[in-house]
Amino acid sequence: MTTDSIFKIASMTKPITAAAVMILAEEGQLSPVDPVERYLPEFRGQKMYLSREGDKVTLGPPSARDYHPRPAHTHIRHALAAAPRASKTSS
């Protein structure tokens, strides 16, 4: 294979995007905890589902209480579909 070879990749958007994000984060050009609109201004002003009463749906901006950051290892474990390790106890 040469550096300019073209080949088909199917269903690889998420892994390639994840690898690109990890590279950018490692280089300090992107932070995974930043709001998405910092990098994609088109997403500014997004609203989320708040409630529903009959046919009326209420949307509103997400609040700080709606944001639940998780440690990076949680996302990596999910992405790799690895089972959590059992903790070792010293005896």
C-alpha positions as CSV (number, residue, x, y, z in Angstrom):
1,M,0.0,0.0,0.0
2,T,1.3,3.5,-0.8
3,T,0.6,6.8,1.0
4,D,-1.9,7.8,-1.7
5,S,-3.8,4.5,-1.9
6,I,-7.6,4.8,-1.8
7,F,-9.6,2.2,-0.1
8,K,-13.2,1.8,1.2
9,I,-13.9,2.2,4.9
10,A,-17.5,1.5,6.0
11,S,-19.1,2.3,9.4
12,M,-15.9,3.8,10.6
13,T,-17.0,7.4,11.3
14,K,-17.1,7.1,15.1
15,P,-13.7,5.4,15.6
16,I,-12.0,7.8,13.2
17,T,-13.6,10.9,14.8
18,A,-12.7,9.5,18.2
19,A,-9.1,9.0,17.2
20,A,-8.9,12.6,15.7
21,V,-10.4,14.0,19.0
22,M,-7.9,12.1,21.1
23,I,-5.0,13.4,18.9
24,L,-6.3,17.0,19.2
25,A,-6.8,16.7,22.9
26,E,-3.3,15.3,23.3
27,E,-1.9,18.2,21.4
28,G,-3.9,20.6,23.6
29,Q,-6.0,22.0,20.7
30,L,-9.3,20.6,22.0
31,S,-10.7,19.8,25.4
32,P,-13.3,17.1,25.7
33,V,-15.1,19.0,28.5
34,D,-15.6,22.2,26.5
35,P,-19.1,22.8,25.1
36,V,-19.4,21.6,21.5
37,E,-20.4,25.2,20.3
38,R,-16.9,26.3,21.1
39,Y,-15.7,24.3,18.1
40,L,-18.9,24.1,16.1
41,P,-20.7,27.5,16.4
42,E,-23.7,26.1,14.5
43,F,-24.6,24.2,17.7
44,R,-24.9,27.4,19.8
45,G,-28.3,27.8,21.4
46,Q,-29.3,24.1,21.3
47,K,-32.3,23.3,23.4
48,M,-33.2,20.1,25.3
49,Y,-36.4,18.4,26.3
50,L,-37.7,19.6,29.6
51,S,-41.2,18.3,29.9
52,R,-44.4,17.2,28.1
53,E,-48.0,17.9,29.0
54,G,-50.3,16.2,26.5
55,D,-49.3,17.5,23.0
56,K,-47.3,20.4,24.5
57,V,-43.5,19.8,24.6
58,T,-41.4,22.2,26.6
59,L,-37.8,22.8,25.4
60,G,-35.2,25.0,27.0
61,P,-31.4,25.5,27.4
62,P,-29.5,22.9,29.3
63,S,-28.5,24.0,32.8
64,A,-25.4,23.3,34.8
65,R,-27.3,20.6,36.7
66,D,-28.0,18.7,33.4
67,Y,-24.3,18.4,32.7
68,H,-22.8,15.3,34.3
69,P,-19.1,14.9,33.3
70,R,-17.7,11.4,33.5
71,P,-14.0,10.4,33.8
72,A,-12.2,9.7,30.5
73,H,-11.7,6.1,31.4
74,T,-15.4,5.6,31.5
75,H,-15.7,6.7,27.9
76,I,-12.7,4.8,26.8
77,R,-14.0,1.6,28.4
78,H,-17.3,2.0,26.7
79,A,-15.7,2.7,23.3
80,L,-13.5,-0.4,23.6
81,A,-16.4,-2.5,25.0
82,A,-14.2,-3.7,27.8
83,A,-15.6,-5.1,31.0
84,P,-14.6,-3.3,34.2
85,R,-11.8,-5.0,36.1
86,A,-12.4,-6.5,39.5
87,S,-10.6,-4.6,42.2
88,K,-7.7,-6.5,43.8
89,T,-7.6,-6.8,47.6
90,S,-4.3,-7.3,49.4
91,S,-4.3,-10.2,51.9
